[in-house]
Amino acid sequence: MPLHPQAQEYVALYPSDLNTDLAALDLAGIQELRAQDALAPHRGPLPPLPSVRDETAVRDDGPGVPVRIYRADRGDGPLPVVVYFHGGGWVFGSVRRNDAVGRDLAVRTGAVVVSVDYRLAPEHAFPAAADDAWTVLRDIFARPAFYQCNGAVAVVGDSAGGNLAAVAAWQARDAGLRLAHQALVYPVLDVAMDTPSYVEFAKGFGLDAEEMAWFARQYAPGADPADPRLSPLRLPDLSGLPAATVVTAECDVLRDEGERYAVRLAHAGVPAELRRFEGAVHGFFCLPGLFDQASEAREYVAARLRGALFGEVA
């Protein structure tokens, strides 16, 4: 299927995700790019919520992890919790930049949303981000009252955040902590980067193959690409993982690994629903001001989460 007309307009303006010379991008340049956000006007509205608080998840052996906790419900009783991990190639993104997504998820799901400000590369290399994700998830189970959690917990993430959500999901399984659901939006699941979609959409569709390789080098220089904390698709045993929702964009280098993961989950006996957004490019989920499909995808993911957390029929 050809690019959606809105995706065509987008890639005409942003043919590559970073639109910069990667070879010349040093740490100072990365930090400068973090301070900019040309797409801020397109990230969606910031609906006022009864409760938005910045807190710190407790780590046993070091500094805690900053989180922002959103609640759309005006009460103070326990609710299900959705843990959100933002995208940005493990290098960019923050709770602040993704504030609109956190608020929107809280409104759409009715759950408490915990948005995680995990450490970024290259200053904090692999497995720092994965460790932070696991720290937050473990803390929610250890201190449910602090998060106003009723014991039902789901994880959701987009892009690199989808990677962290998938990793946290299998770590929870192995630790005996039961997750209600995992929602993975065009996730990074295999840094081998050898699927057909990496060839078909290598350049000119927003997230270039070259850029994805650059992100992986920043986050995990010298790491074993088969390490499931980096490439969850390489996890030998997917049985017992929480039910999953996997969203992919048709014209995205990451498409095939997300879809392969959904198939592997199903083969392992894990309920998994896959939805591909035709004609879409990477990043659309976080840009409702540019892509009509963003709102459609968010409501789809929220409905799946509501079904898992509240028993609503999606």
PyMOL commands that set and color helices and strands:
alter all, ss='L'
color gray80, all
select helices_A, chain A and resi 5-13+22-24+27-35+40-42+99-109+128-142+160-175+196-200+209-219+232-234+255-267+284-286+292-310
alter helices_A, ss='H'
color red, helices_A
select strands_A, chain A and resi 51-57+65-71+79-85+112-116+149-158+181-185+244-251+272-281
alter strands_A, ss='S'
color yellow, strands_A
deselect
rebuild
show_as cartoon
